[in-house]
């Protein structure tokens, strides 16, 4: 098959995240198994207009803010160069509505997550309203298009928007469990907790900083390592200074995979306070490294954390319950050991090879069967 994928970013984009990791892991396996994959995406400063990544041909022709409107013209440009068997909209921001532009070409859509009301904490009101409106028009724009998503929570939200339940396939994100694994040579630091991810307002890291402050005020000694960058970074650093927590919180900025794995292995707990996710791949990464997880009980995160088995879910955005859960994990070594063991077993069930096989079957049987 010759598959054309539309995604706002590629793996080399400075703001690449979980959706881009998902794309690269899945579709590089398409190439390894004899298929051809083309990625149409946006430019970024210093980027080349054409690239090859793991055999995937990448065209960076689009603008950051107008990509969805450029799609009809850019896709036709790609189609003049290559015979395309199907188009896959890889949606983690604004949908592209490819089936409406190209009704005679098999199309499928992957949804990583839906913003919902959280978009208003990310963008100015007019832009947020625009994104939310396009999101709500998703079912109309995609009609009977085969749909794939990464969690039961997101599938439920899609049904709420009018998507047909029987046309939604759930294929969870996965993790390289050989690379993301415990290391007995690395001792757990009983005072260290870790957050890894983008620093966006909806990621709710400010709540995490407040929680660490309250834990330390109770007489415990807790330090927080924050790995990642984003447009909320300066606000978070200002919050740390305002609270006098410079000795308790360290910002690592962007870290490569090996450094991130090292933090997972060393931490007594991984924390994920995000207000909303499609799945929460970092929860699985941390669990694979044998680390207990404390996360917000919201869509996506409640799919990737098994409460009281691989970690704890605190009441949605509740600071006091967040502190309570943190203290339980810190103070109860036996409970923590259970979470570490169960988390590793849980993560072992998510293989990129299996996810690829399911995705290939979905594209072959559902998308291209159109």
DOFI-968386 format. One record per residue (C-alpha): residue in one letter; x, y, z. Coordinates in nm, 2 decimals, padded with zeros to 4 digits, m for minus. Example, Ala and Ser with C-alpha at 12.3 -4.5 7.8 and 13.67 -1.06 7.14 Angstrom:
! residues 2
{type=A X=01.23 Y=m00.45 Z=00.78}
{type=S X=01.37 Y=m00.11 Z=00.71}
//
This chain:
! residues 370
{type=X X=00.00 Y=00.00 Z=00.00}
{type=X X=00.10 Y=00.36 Z=m00.06}
{type=X X=m00.03 Y=00.55 Z=00.25}
{type=X X=m00.04 Y=00.93 Z=00.27}
{type=X X=m00.06 Y=01.06 Z=00.63}
{type=X X=m00.15 Y=01.41 Z=00.74}
{type=X X=m00.01 Y=01.53 Z=01.07}
{type=X X=00.06 Y=01.88 Z=01.20}
{type=X X=00.41 Y=01.78 Z=01.31}
{type=X X=00.69 Y=01.53 Z=01.24}
{type=X X=00.93 Y=01.38 Z=01.48}
{type=X X=01.19 Y=01.65 Z=01.42}
{type=X X=00.96 Y=01.93 Z=01.50}
{type=X X=01.06 Y=02.11 Z=01.82}
{type=X X=00.71 Y=02.06 Z=01.97}
{type=X X=00.68 Y=01.69 Z=01.87}
{type=X X=00.50 Y=01.49 Z=02.13}
{type=X X=00.32 Y=01.16 Z=02.19}
{type=X X=00.12 Y=01.18 Z=01.86}
{type=X X=00.44 Y=01.21 Z=01.66}
{type=X X=00.60 Y=00.92 Z=01.85}
{type=X X=00.29 Y=00.71 Z=01.77}
{type=X X=00.31 Y=00.80 Z=01.40}
{type=X X=00.68 Y=00.72 Z=01.38}
{type=X X=00.66 Y=00.39 Z=01.57}
{type=X X=00.36 Y=00.27 Z=01.37}
{type=X X=00.44 Y=00.39 Z=01.02}
{type=X X=00.81 Y=00.31 Z=01.02}
{type=X X=00.69 Y=m00.05 Z=01.07}
{type=X X=00.47 Y=m00.01 Z=00.76}
{type=X X=00.78 Y=00.08 Z=00.56}
{type=X X=00.98 Y=m00.21 Z=00.72}
{type=X X=00.70 Y=m00.44 Z=00.60}
{type=X X=00.71 Y=m00.33 Z=00.24}
{type=X X=00.45 Y=m00.04 Z=00.23}
{type=X X=00.53 Y=00.31 Z=00.12}
{type=X X=00.44 Y=00.60 Z=00.36}
{type=X X=00.43 Y=00.97 Z=00.28}
{type=X X=00.39 Y=01.23 Z=00.55}
{type=X X=00.25 Y=01.57 Z=00.47}
{type=X X=00.32 Y=01.82 Z=00.75}
{type=X X=00.41 Y=02.17 Z=00.85}
{type=X X=00.74 Y=02.37 Z=00.83}
{type=X X=00.93 Y=02.49 Z=01.14}
{type=X X=01.24 Y=02.72 Z=01.16}
{type=X X=01.54 Y=02.55 Z=01.01}
{type=X X=01.35 Y=02.27 Z=00.86}
{type=X X=01.40 Y=02.13 Z=00.51}
{type=X X=01.10 Y=02.10 Z=00.28}
{type=X X=01.17 Y=01.73 Z=00.22}
{type=X X=01.32 Y=01.46 Z=00.44}
{type=X X=01.33 Y=01.09 Z=00.49}
{type=X X=01.28 Y=00.94 Z=00.84}
{type=X X=01.30 Y=00.56 Z=00.89}
{type=X X=01.21 Y=00.52 Z=00.52}
{type=X X=00.91 Y=00.76 Z=00.55}
{type=X X=00.91 Y=01.04 Z=00.29}
{type=X X=00.83 Y=01.37 Z=00.47}
{type=X X=00.70 Y=01.67 Z=00.29}
{type=X X=00.71 Y=01.99 Z=00.50}
{type=X X=00.51 Y=02.22 Z=00.28}
{type=X X=00.23 Y=02.35 Z=00.51}
{type=X X=00.21 Y=02.66 Z=00.74}
{type=X X=00.15 Y=02.61 Z=01.11}
{type=X X=m00.18 Y=02.79 Z=01.13}
{type=X X=m00.34 Y=02.72 Z=00.79}
{type=X X=m00.25 Y=02.36 Z=00.72}
{type=X X=m00.61 Y=02.24 Z=00.73}
{type=X X=m00.70 Y=02.49 Z=00.46}
{type=X X=m00.40 Y=02.40 Z=00.25}
{type=X X=m00.48 Y=02.03 Z=00.25}
{type=X X=m00.68 Y=02.02 Z=m00.08}
{type=X X=m00.40 Y=02.18 Z=m00.27}
{type=X X=m00.10 Y=02.01 Z=m00.11}
{type=X X=m00.25 Y=01.66 Z=m00.12}
{type=X X=m00.31 Y=01.70 Z=m00.49}
{type=X X=00.05 Y=01.80 Z=m00.53}
{type=X X=00.16 Y=01.48 Z=m00.36}
{type=X X=m00.08 Y=01.27 Z=m00.57}
{type=X X=00.09 Y=01.41 Z=m00.89}
{type=X X=00.41 Y=01.26 Z=m00.76}
{type=X X=00.29 Y=00.93 Z=m00.61}
{type=X X=00.01 Y=00.68 Z=m00.66}
{type=X X=m00.18 Y=00.70 Z=m00.33}
{type=X X=m00.40 Y=00.41 Z=m00.21}
{type=X X=m00.54 Y=00.59 Z=00.10}
{type=X X=m00.52 Y=00.90 Z=00.31}
{type=X X=m00.50 Y=00.89 Z=00.69}
{type=X X=m00.58 Y=01.21 Z=00.89}
{type=X X=m00.37 Y=01.18 Z=01.20}
{type=X X=m00.56 Y=01.43 Z=01.41}
{type=X X=m00.42 Y=01.57 Z=01.73}
{type=X X=m00.53 Y=01.93 Z=01.68}
{type=X X=m00.76 Y=02.06 Z=01.41}
{type=X X=m00.92 Y=01.80 Z=01.18}
{type=X X=m00.84 Y=01.80 Z=00.81}
{type=X X=m01.17 Y=01.65 Z=00.68}
{type=X X=m01.00 Y=01.47 Z=00.39}
{type=X X=m01.30 Y=01.26 Z=00.30}
{type=X X=m01.49 Y=01.58 Z=00.21}
{type=X X=m01.21 Y=01.70 Z=m00.02}
{type=X X=m01.13 Y=01.35 Z=m00.17}
{type=X X=m01.45 Y=01.15 Z=m00.16}
{type=X X=m01.32 Y=00.90 Z=m00.42}
{type=X X=m01.01 Y=00.81 Z=m00.22}
{type=X X=m01.03 Y=00.57 Z=00.08}
{type=X X=m00.98 Y=00.78 Z=00.39}
{type=X X=m00.94 Y=00.70 Z=00.76}
{type=X X=m00.90 Y=00.92 Z=01.07}
{type=X X=m00.69 Y=00.87 Z=01.38}
{type=X X=m00.79 Y=01.08 Z=01.69}
{type=X X=m00.53 Y=01.10 Z=01.97}
{type=X X=m00.75 Y=01.32 Z=02.19}
{type=X X=m01.02 Y=01.58 Z=02.19}
{type=X X=m00.96 Y=01.92 Z=02.35}
{type=X X=m01.31 Y=02.00 Z=02.46}
{type=X X=m01.32 Y=02.29 Z=02.70}
{type=X X=m00.95 Y=02.27 Z=02.78}
{type=X X=m00.88 Y=02.45 Z=02.46}
{type=X X=m00.98 Y=02.78 Z=02.63}
{type=X X=m00.68 Y=02.74 Z=02.86}
{type=X X=m00.45 Y=02.70 Z=02.56}
{type=X X=m00.55 Y=02.97 Z=02.32}
{type=X X=m00.71 Y=03.31 Z=02.30}
{type=X X=m01.09 Y=03.30 Z=02.30}
{type=X X=m01.16 Y=03.35 Z=01.93}
{type=X X=m00.90 Y=03.09 Z=01.83}
{type=X X=m01.02 Y=02.85 Z=02.10}
{type=X X=m01.38 Y=02.88 Z=01.98}
{type=X X=m01.27 Y=02.81 Z=01.62}
{type=X X=m01.09 Y=02.49 Z=01.73}
{type=X X=m01.38 Y=02.38 Z=01.94}
{type=X X=m01.63 Y=02.44 Z=01.66}
{type=X X=m01.42 Y=02.23 Z=01.41}
{type=X X=m01.39 Y=01.96 Z=01.67}
{type=X X=m01.77 Y=01.95 Z=01.72}
{type=X X=m01.82 Y=01.93 Z=01.35}
{type=X X=m01.60 Y=01.62 Z=01.34}
{type=X X=m01.88 Y=01.37 Z=01.30}
{type=X X=m02.03 Y=01.57 Z=01.01}
{type=X X=m01.70 Y=01.62 Z=00.84}
{type=X X=m01.60 Y=01.26 Z=00.86}
{type=X X=m01.95 Y=01.10 Z=00.82}
{type=X X=m01.90 Y=00.72 Z=00.79}
{type=X X=m01.52 Y=00.74 Z=00.77}
{type=X X=m01.35 Y=00.46 Z=00.95}
{type=X X=m01.21 Y=00.60 Z=01.28}
{type=X X=m00.93 Y=00.49 Z=01.51}
{type=X X=m00.84 Y=00.62 Z=01.85}
{type=X X=m00.61 Y=00.53 Z=02.14}
{type=X X=m00.83 Y=00.49 Z=02.44}
{type=X X=m01.18 Y=00.40 Z=02.55}
{type=X X=m01.22 Y=00.75 Z=02.70}
{type=X X=m01.16 Y=00.92 Z=02.36}
{type=X X=m01.39 Y=00.67 Z=02.19}
{type=X X=m01.66 Y=00.76 Z=02.43}
{type=X X=m01.61 Y=01.13 Z=02.36}
{type=X X=m01.63 Y=01.07 Z=01.99}
{type=X X=m01.96 Y=00.88 Z=02.02}
{type=X X=m02.08 Y=01.18 Z=02.22}
{type=X X=m02.00 Y=01.40 Z=01.92}
{type=X X=m02.20 Y=01.18 Z=01.69}
{type=X X=m01.95 Y=00.93 Z=01.56}
{type=X X=m02.08 Y=00.58 Z=01.50}
{type=X X=m01.96 Y=00.35 Z=01.77}
{type=X X=m01.93 Y=00.05 Z=01.53}
{type=X X=m01.69 Y=00.25 Z=01.31}
{type=X X=m01.44 Y=00.33 Z=01.59}
{type=X X=m01.14 Y=00.10 Z=01.64}
{type=X X=m00.94 Y=00.13 Z=01.96}
{type=X X=m00.56 Y=00.07 Z=01.92}
{type=X X=m00.37 Y=00.19 Z=02.23}
{type=X X=m00.04 Y=00.36 Z=02.22}
{type=X X=00.25 Y=00.13 Z=02.31}
{type=X X=00.61 Y=00.14 Z=02.45}
{type=X X=00.94 Y=m00.02 Z=02.38}
{type=X X=00.95 Y=m00.24 Z=02.69}
{type=X X=01.31 Y=m00.35 Z=02.62}
{type=X X=01.43 Y=00.00 Z=02.63}
{type=X X=01.19 Y=00.13 Z=02.89}
{type=X X=01.27 Y=m00.12 Z=03.17}
{type=X X=01.38 Y=m00.13 Z=03.53}
{type=X X=01.75 Y=m00.13 Z=03.62}
{type=X X=01.84 Y=m00.28 Z=03.95}
{type=X X=02.17 Y=m00.10 Z=03.94}
{type=X X=01.99 Y=00.23 Z=03.98}
{type=X X=01.86 Y=00.29 Z=04.33}
{type=X X=01.53 Y=00.47 Z=04.38}
{type=X X=01.56 Y=00.81 Z=04.53}
{type=X X=01.30 Y=00.82 Z=04.81}
{type=X X=01.26 Y=01.19 Z=04.78}
{type=X X=01.24 Y=01.22 Z=04.40}
{type=X X=00.92 Y=01.25 Z=04.19}
{type=X X=00.92 Y=01.31 Z=03.81}
{type=X X=00.70 Y=01.48 Z=03.56}
{type=X X=00.79 Y=01.44 Z=03.19}
{type=X X=00.59 Y=01.61 Z=02.91}
{type=X X=00.52 Y=01.93 Z=02.74}
{type=X X=00.47 Y=02.24 Z=02.96}
{type=X X=00.13 Y=02.36 Z=02.85}
{type=X X=m00.13 Y=02.52 Z=03.08}
{type=X X=m00.37 Y=02.22 Z=03.04}
{type=X X=m00.09 Y=01.99 Z=03.15}
{type=X X=m00.17 Y=02.13 Z=03.50}
{type=X X=00.19 Y=02.13 Z=03.62}
{type=X X=00.11 Y=02.43 Z=03.84}
{type=X X=m00.11 Y=02.20 Z=04.05}
{type=X X=00.18 Y=01.96 Z=04.09}
{type=X X=00.41 Y=02.24 Z=04.22}
{type=X X=00.14 Y=02.33 Z=04.47}
{type=X X=00.11 Y=01.97 Z=04.58}
{type=X X=00.49 Y=01.94 Z=04.63}
{type=X X=00.48 Y=02.26 Z=04.84}
{type=X X=00.20 Y=02.11 Z=05.06}
{type=X X=00.38 Y=01.77 Z=05.10}
{type=X X=00.70 Y=01.95 Z=05.21}
{type=X X=00.51 Y=02.16 Z=05.45}
{type=X X=00.39 Y=01.84 Z=05.62}
{type=X X=00.75 Y=01.77 Z=05.72}
{type=X X=00.85 Y=01.54 Z=05.43}
{type=X X=01.14 Y=01.62 Z=05.20}
{type=X X=01.03 Y=01.59 Z=04.84}
{type=X X=01.20 Y=01.71 Z=04.52}
{type=X X=01.04 Y=01.74 Z=04.18}
{type=X X=01.22 Y=01.69 Z=03.84}
{type=X X=01.04 Y=01.85 Z=03.55}
{type=X X=01.15 Y=01.73 Z=03.21}
{type=X X=01.01 Y=01.91 Z=02.91}
{type=X X=00.95 Y=02.25 Z=02.75}
{type=X X=00.66 Y=02.45 Z=02.64}
{type=X X=00.49 Y=02.80 Z=02.65}
{type=X X=00.39 Y=02.76 Z=03.02}
{type=X X=00.75 Y=02.71 Z=03.13}
{type=X X=00.82 Y=03.08 Z=03.23}
{type=X X=00.49 Y=03.09 Z=03.43}
{type=X X=00.59 Y=02.77 Z=03.62}
{type=X X=00.94 Y=02.90 Z=03.69}
{type=X X=00.78 Y=03.22 Z=03.83}
{type=X X=00.55 Y=03.01 Z=04.05}
{type=X X=00.85 Y=02.82 Z=04.19}
{type=X X=01.03 Y=03.14 Z=04.27}
{type=X X=00.71 Y=03.30 Z=04.42}
{type=X X=00.67 Y=03.00 Z=04.65}
{type=X X=01.04 Y=02.99 Z=04.74}
{type=X X=01.07 Y=02.63 Z=04.60}
{type=X X=01.39 Y=02.67 Z=04.40}
{type=X X=01.57 Y=02.40 Z=04.60}
{type=X X=01.27 Y=02.16 Z=04.56}
{type=X X=01.20 Y=02.19 Z=04.19}
{type=X X=01.44 Y=02.14 Z=03.90}
{type=X X=01.36 Y=02.22 Z=03.54}
{type=X X=01.56 Y=01.99 Z=03.31}
{type=X X=01.42 Y=02.13 Z=02.98}
{type=X X=01.42 Y=01.90 Z=02.68}
{type=X X=01.57 Y=01.56 Z=02.76}
{type=X X=01.65 Y=01.27 Z=02.52}
{type=X X=01.50 Y=00.93 Z=02.57}
{type=X X=01.79 Y=00.79 Z=02.77}
{type=X X=01.79 Y=01.08 Z=03.01}
{type=X X=01.41 Y=01.04 Z=03.05}
{type=X X=01.44 Y=00.67 Z=03.12}
{type=X X=01.71 Y=00.75 Z=03.38}
{type=X X=01.47 Y=00.98 Z=03.56}
{type=X X=01.19 Y=00.72 Z=03.55}
{type=X X=01.41 Y=00.46 Z=03.70}
{type=X X=01.54 Y=00.68 Z=03.97}
{type=X X=01.21 Y=00.84 Z=04.08}
{type=X X=01.00 Y=00.70 Z=04.36}
{type=X X=00.69 Y=00.80 Z=04.17}
{type=X X=00.59 Y=00.95 Z=03.83}
{type=X X=00.33 Y=01.22 Z=03.84}
{type=X X=00.08 Y=01.32 Z=03.57}
{type=X X=m00.16 Y=01.60 Z=03.67}
{type=X X=m00.28 Y=01.68 Z=03.32}
{type=X X=m00.64 Y=01.80 Z=03.29}
{type=X X=m00.70 Y=01.58 Z=02.98}
{type=X X=m00.52 Y=01.33 Z=02.76}
{type=X X=m00.60 Y=01.09 Z=02.48}
{type=X X=m00.41 Y=00.81 Z=02.66}
{type=X X=m00.11 Y=00.92 Z=02.86}
{type=X X=00.18 Y=00.74 Z=02.71}
{type=X X=00.43 Y=00.87 Z=02.98}
{type=X X=00.23 Y=00.68 Z=03.24}
{type=X X=00.30 Y=00.35 Z=03.05}
{type=X X=00.67 Y=00.45 Z=03.00}
{type=X X=00.71 Y=00.51 Z=03.37}
{type=X X=00.53 Y=00.19 Z=03.46}
{type=X X=00.75 Y=00.00 Z=03.22}
{type=X X=01.06 Y=00.13 Z=03.41}
{type=X X=00.91 Y=m00.01 Z=03.73}
{type=X X=00.79 Y=00.32 Z=03.88}
{type=X X=00.46 Y=00.38 Z=04.05}
{type=X X=00.23 Y=00.65 Z=03.90}
{type=X X=00.01 Y=00.91 Z=04.05}
{type=X X=m00.22 Y=01.08 Z=03.80}
{type=X X=m00.53 Y=01.29 Z=03.76}
{type=X X=m00.85 Y=01.10 Z=03.73}
{type=X X=m00.95 Y=01.24 Z=03.39}
{type=X X=m01.02 Y=01.11 Z=03.04}
{type=X X=m00.72 Y=00.92 Z=02.90}
{type=X X=m00.52 Y=00.90 Z=03.22}
{type=X X=m00.77 Y=00.68 Z=03.38}
{type=X X=m00.72 Y=00.45 Z=03.08}
{type=X X=m00.34 Y=00.42 Z=03.12}
{type=X X=m00.33 Y=00.40 Z=03.50}
{type=X X=m00.51 Y=00.11 Z=03.68}
{type=X X=m00.62 Y=00.26 Z=04.01}
{type=X X=m00.48 Y=00.08 Z=04.31}
{type=X X=m00.30 Y=m00.16 Z=04.08}
{type=X X=m00.03 Y=00.03 Z=03.89}
{type=X X=m00.07 Y=00.36 Z=04.07}
{type=X X=m00.32 Y=00.60 Z=04.22}
{type=X X=m00.57 Y=00.83 Z=04.05}
{type=X X=m00.65 Y=01.15 Z=04.25}
{type=X X=m00.99 Y=01.32 Z=04.24}
{type=X X=m01.01 Y=01.54 Z=03.93}
{type=X X=m00.80 Y=01.85 Z=03.98}
{type=X X=m00.83 Y=01.81 Z=04.36}
{type=X X=m00.51 Y=01.94 Z=04.53}
{type=X X=m00.58 Y=01.79 Z=04.87}
{type=X X=m00.65 Y=01.45 Z=04.72}
{type=X X=m00.34 Y=01.48 Z=04.51}
{type=X X=m00.13 Y=01.54 Z=04.82}
{type=X X=m00.30 Y=01.25 Z=04.99}
{type=X X=m00.22 Y=01.01 Z=04.71}
{type=X X=00.14 Y=01.14 Z=04.69}
{type=X X=00.19 Y=01.08 Z=05.06}
{type=X X=00.04 Y=00.73 Z=05.04}
{type=X X=00.29 Y=00.63 Z=04.76}
{type=X X=00.58 Y=00.79 Z=04.95}
{type=X X=00.50 Y=00.64 Z=05.29}
{type=X X=00.38 Y=00.29 Z=05.20}
{type=X X=00.67 Y=00.09 Z=05.06}
{type=X X=00.47 Y=m00.23 Z=05.03}
{type=X X=00.20 Y=m00.05 Z=04.82}
{type=X X=00.46 Y=00.11 Z=04.61}
{type=X X=00.63 Y=m00.23 Z=04.54}
{type=X X=00.29 Y=m00.37 Z=04.43}
{type=X X=00.25 Y=m00.08 Z=04.19}
{type=X X=00.60 Y=m00.11 Z=04.05}
{type=X X=00.55 Y=m00.49 Z=03.98}
{type=X X=00.20 Y=m00.46 Z=03.84}
{type=X X=00.30 Y=m00.15 Z=03.64}
{type=X X=00.57 Y=m00.34 Z=03.46}
{type=X X=00.33 Y=m00.63 Z=03.38}
{type=X X=00.07 Y=m00.38 Z=03.26}
{type=X X=00.32 Y=m00.20 Z=03.03}
{type=X X=00.43 Y=m00.54 Z=02.88}
{type=X X=00.09 Y=m00.57 Z=02.73}
{type=X X=00.15 Y=m00.27 Z=02.50}
{type=X X=00.38 Y=m00.36 Z=02.21}
{type=X X=00.45 Y=m00.14 Z=01.91}
{type=X X=00.47 Y=m00.45 Z=01.69}
{type=X X=00.12 Y=m00.55 Z=01.80}
{type=X X=m00.01 Y=m00.20 Z=01.75}
{type=X X=00.13 Y=m00.19 Z=01.40}
{type=X X=m00.04 Y=m00.52 Z=01.31}
{type=X X=m00.37 Y=m00.38 Z=01.44}
{type=X X=m00.32 Y=m00.05 Z=01.25}
{type=X X=m00.23 Y=m00.23 Z=00.92}
{type=X X=m00.54 Y=m00.45 Z=00.96}
{type=X X=m00.76 Y=m00.15 Z=01.02}
{type=X X=m00.62 Y=00.04 Z=00.72}
{type=X X=m00.65 Y=m00.27 Z=00.50}
{type=X X=m00.98 Y=m00.40 Z=00.62}
{type=X X=m01.17 Y=m00.09 Z=00.71}
{type=X X=m01.01 Y=00.21 Z=00.53}
{type=X X=m00.92 Y=00.06 Z=00.20}
{type=X X=m01.23 Y=m00.17 Z=00.19}
{type=X X=m01.44 Y=00.14 Z=00.13}
//
